[in-house]
Amino acid sequence: MSKFRLRKIKPRSYQEEASKWALSRKNAVVVLPTGSGKTLIAIIWAINLLNTGEVRKILFLEPTRFLVEQISKYISKVSNIEATPIHGVFERKERKDRWRKSIIAVATPEVVVSDIDIVKAEGFDGVVVDECHHTTGKDAYKKVMQELKFKRKLGLSAFIPYTRRYEIEGLTFRNG
């Protein structure tokens, strides 16, 4: 029997298909319009990886503290996993405790960079990168992807500029 599961929600068929597609690849990028349910696709992906034991802990990267709180609450509402919000409002000592206790942590890339030593030590081996088009240039997203090694990666975006597609899909989400 699966330990983790969805509750109170039935995914649409395209969400189930997208999560199966992402699970069939080591690293994947899902590009769908705003409001189409990319977060639910990521939750299904995460539940599957946790239930199979392929990953032990998953990090959801969100661009703002507001989204960290919103996505944490949503994950906890639609699944039986208590997602842990982690952002700069919390003191480093409390963040360390939150990193340690979490199965799914939801954080801003800036706080991950600030706590990189803790995050490495806690063994996060799966990552969901919301707004993955930010993983290039000098952004904190890019630093997280360079500094941490994840077994599985899932990128989410409403739009990836054609001129940056290879850099985002190829370089950031390449195996390793």
C-alpha positions as CSV (number, residue, x, y, z in Angstrom):
1,M,0.0,0.0,0.0
2,S,1.3,3.5,-0.9
3,K,2.3,5.6,2.1
4,F,1.6,9.0,0.4
5,R,-1.5,9.8,-1.6
6,L,-3.7,12.6,-3.0
7,R,-6.9,13.4,-1.1
8,K,-9.9,15.7,-1.8
9,I,-8.9,16.1,-5.4
10,K,-9.2,14.2,-8.7
11,P,-6.5,15.2,-11.3
12,R,-7.6,15.8,-14.9
13,S,-6.5,13.3,-17.4
14,Y,-3.9,15.6,-18.9
15,Q,-2.4,16.1,-15.4
16,E,-2.1,12.4,-14.9
17,E,-0.6,12.0,-18.4
18,A,1.9,14.8,-17.8
19,S,3.0,13.4,-14.4
20,K,3.5,9.9,-16.0
21,W,5.5,11.5,-18.8
22,A,7.7,13.3,-16.3
23,L,8.1,10.2,-14.2
24,S,9.3,8.3,-17.3
25,R,12.3,10.7,-17.5
26,K,15.1,11.3,-15.1
27,N,14.7,15.1,-15.5
28,A,11.7,16.8,-17.2
29,V,10.3,20.2,-17.9
30,V,6.5,20.7,-18.0
31,V,5.3,23.8,-19.9
32,L,1.6,24.6,-19.6
33,P,-0.4,27.8,-19.3
34,T,-0.9,29.6,-16.0
35,G,-3.8,28.1,-14.1
36,S,-3.6,24.6,-15.8
37,G,-2.6,22.7,-12.7
38,K,1.2,22.4,-13.0
39,T,1.5,22.2,-9.2
40,L,-0.8,19.2,-9.0
41,I,1.3,17.5,-11.7
42,A,4.4,18.1,-9.5
43,I,2.6,16.8,-6.4
44,I,1.6,13.6,-8.2
45,W,5.3,13.3,-9.5
46,A,6.6,13.8,-5.9
47,I,4.2,11.3,-4.3
48,N,5.2,8.6,-6.9
49,L,8.9,9.1,-6.3
50,L,8.5,9.1,-2.5
51,N,6.3,6.0,-2.6
52,T,8.8,4.0,-4.7
53,G,11.7,5.1,-2.6
54,E,13.5,6.6,-5.5
55,V,13.9,9.8,-3.5
56,R,13.8,10.5,0.2
57,K,13.1,14.2,0.4
58,I,11.9,16.7,-2.2
59,L,12.5,20.4,-2.5
60,F,9.9,22.7,-4.2
61,L,11.5,26.0,-5.3
62,E,9.2,29.0,-5.5
63,P,10.1,32.5,-6.5
64,T,8.4,34.4,-3.6
65,R,7.6,33.9,0.1
66,F,3.9,34.3,-0.7
67,L,4.1,31.4,-3.1
68,V,6.1,29.3,-0.6
69,E,3.3,29.7,1.8
70,Q,0.6,29.1,-0.8
71,I,2.1,26.0,-2.3
72,S,3.0,24.5,1.1
73,K,-0.7,24.9,2.1
74,Y,-1.9,23.5,-1.2
75,I,0.4,20.4,-1.0
76,S,-0.8,19.7,2.6
77,K,-4.5,20.2,1.5
78,V,-4.5,17.9,-1.5
79,S,-2.2,15.2,-0.1
80,N,-1.4,13.5,3.2
81,I,2.1,15.0,3.2
82,E,2.7,18.0,5.5
83,A,4.7,20.3,3.3
84,T,7.1,22.6,5.2
85,P,7.4,26.3,4.2
86,I,11.0,27.7,4.6
87,H,11.8,31.3,3.9
88,G,13.8,34.2,5.2
89,V,11.2,35.2,7.9
90,F,12.4,32.2,9.9
91,E,15.7,32.5,11.8
92,R,18.4,30.1,10.6
93,K,18.1,27.9,13.7
94,E,14.4,27.4,13.0
95,R,15.0,26.9,9.3
96,K,17.6,24.1,10.2
97,D,14.9,22.3,12.2
98,R,12.4,22.7,9.4
99,W,14.9,21.3,6.8
100,R,15.5,18.3,9.1
101,K,11.9,17.5,9.7
102,S,10.5,18.0,6.2
103,I,9.7,15.3,3.6
104,I,8.6,18.1,1.2
105,A,10.2,21.5,1.8
106,V,8.9,24.5,-0.1
107,A,11.5,27.4,-0.2
108,T,12.7,30.4,-2.1
109,P,16.0,29.8,-4.0
110,E,17.6,32.6,-2.0
111,V,17.0,30.9,1.4
112,V,18.3,27.6,-0.1
113,V,21.5,29.4,-1.2
114,S,21.7,30.9,2.3
115,D,21.3,27.4,3.9
116,I,23.1,25.4,1.2
117,D,25.2,23.5,3.8
118,I,22.1,22.5,5.7
119,V,20.2,21.5,2.6
120,K,23.1,19.4,1.4
121,A,23.4,17.6,4.8
122,E,19.7,16.8,4.9
123,G,19.9,14.9,1.6
124,F,17.2,16.4,-0.6
125,D,17.4,14.3,-3.7
126,G,14.4,15.5,-5.7
127,V,13.5,19.0,-6.8
128,V,10.6,20.8,-8.4
129,V,11.6,24.1,-9.9
130,D,8.6,26.4,-10.4
131,E,9.2,29.2,-12.9
132,C,12.2,27.2,-14.2
133,H,12.9,29.8,-16.9
134,H,14.8,31.6,-14.0
135,T,17.5,28.9,-13.8
136,T,19.9,30.8,-16.2
137,G,22.0,33.8,-15.8
138,K,23.0,34.9,-12.3
139,D,19.8,34.0,-10.6
140,A,19.7,32.1,-7.2
141,Y,17.8,29.4,-9.0
142,K,20.8,28.7,-11.1
143,K,23.1,28.6,-8.1
144,V,20.9,26.0,-6.4
145,M,20.9,23.8,-9.5
146,Q,24.7,24.0,-9.7
147,E,25.4,23.5,-6.0
148,L,23.0,20.7,-5.2
149,K,22.9,17.3,-6.8
150,F,19.4,15.8,-7.3
151,K,18.5,12.3,-8.5
152,R,15.3,13.6,-10.1
153,K,14.3,17.1,-11.3
154,L,11.1,18.6,-12.5
155,G,10.8,22.0,-14.0
156,L,7.5,23.9,-14.3
157,S,6.9,27.0,-16.4
158,A,4.1,28.7,-18.3
159,F,6.5,29.8,-21.0
160,I,10.1,29.1,-22.0
161,P,11.5,31.6,-24.5
162,Y,12.7,29.7,-27.6
163,T,16.1,31.4,-27.5
164,R,16.7,30.0,-24.0
165,R,15.0,26.6,-24.4
166,Y,18.2,24.6,-24.9
167,E,20.0,26.3,-22.0
168,I,17.0,25.7,-19.6
169,E,16.1,22.2,-20.7
170,G,19.5,21.0,-21.7
171,L,21.9,22.5,-19.3
172,T,19.9,22.9,-16.1
173,F,18.0,19.7,-16.3
174,R,20.6,17.4,-17.8
175,N,21.3,14.3,-15.9
176,G,23.4,14.8,-12.8
